[in-house]
Structures are given as structure tokens and as C-alpha cells.
Amino acid sequence: MSSSGAGRGGGGGRGGGGGKKESILELAKLVDQIVRVKCLGGRELKGALRGYDELVNLVLDDCEEFIRDPDDPERVTSETRKLGLVVIRGTQVSLVSPEEGTEEIANPFLAGDEEE
């Protein structure tokens, strides 16, 4: 057995590269900005992004949750409730987008159903 570390288990993880991976998300440029977060269960939140980590755990300050329509759980209303400072687990995050500079557009797939 050699003591050079080239033996068993010295590959640096699954990829074997050993270097630090770059995140595909560029959340650093969104820190201290208002962001909108969509979660896997359908919840939508808006708040100032104060921090994050490599697992996409997020810290939002002055957070508000958008209330869903009681008649249609898929539809989110403009009604909100204040939550304050929250931590969102990265496993629940499906989308993070800046609030500034985004606008809602018509769903092109729904338009196709009406014409048939």
C-alpha cells in the first residue's frame, strides 16, 4: 500500500475531479434585491434576499406569501400575508426570479385549446 493517497477513496467524490463545482445559479447578484420564490408545493413568496448557500437554502427578509384562490388552488391571488424573516429549504425551491423587470405573459398553450 502506498502512502501517496492515490489508493482507495482518494478521488475527491463522485466526479473524481476534486475541484469545487460552480453553481449554475447566480444568486449573488440578487442579494439585497426583492425576489419572487416559487416552491414545490405551489407556495409563492416575495421578499428581500439576504442570504443563500450552496444547497439553495434561502433567507428572505420582509417576506410575504401570496394567498391561493380557495376555489382554484392552482391560481394565486394578489392577496398576501406578511411572514417577516424566513428561511426556505433549498429542497423546496423550484424558481427564484427578481421581482424587478419581470412581467406576466399570456400562456400560449392555453390559447391553443380555445381555438379547437
C-alpha positions, 0 to 999 in steps of 0.5 A: 500500500502506498502512502501517496493517497492515490489508493482507495477513496482518494478521488475527491467524490463522485466526479473524481475531479476534486475541484469545487463545482460552480453553481449554475445559479447566480444568486449573488447578484440578487442579494439585497434585491426583492425576489419572487420564490416559487416552491414545490408545493405551489407556495409563492413568496416575495421578499428581500434576499439576504442570504443563500448557500450552496444547497439553495437554502434561502433567507428572505427578509420582509417576506410575504406569501401570496394567498391561493384562490380557495376555489382554484388552488392552482391560481394565486391571488394578489392577496398576501400575508406578511411572514417577516424573516424566513428561511426556505429549504433549498429542497423546496425551491423550484424558481427564484426570479427578481421581482424587478423587470419581470412581467406576466405573459399570456400562456400560449398553450392555453390559447391553443385549446380555445381555438379547437 
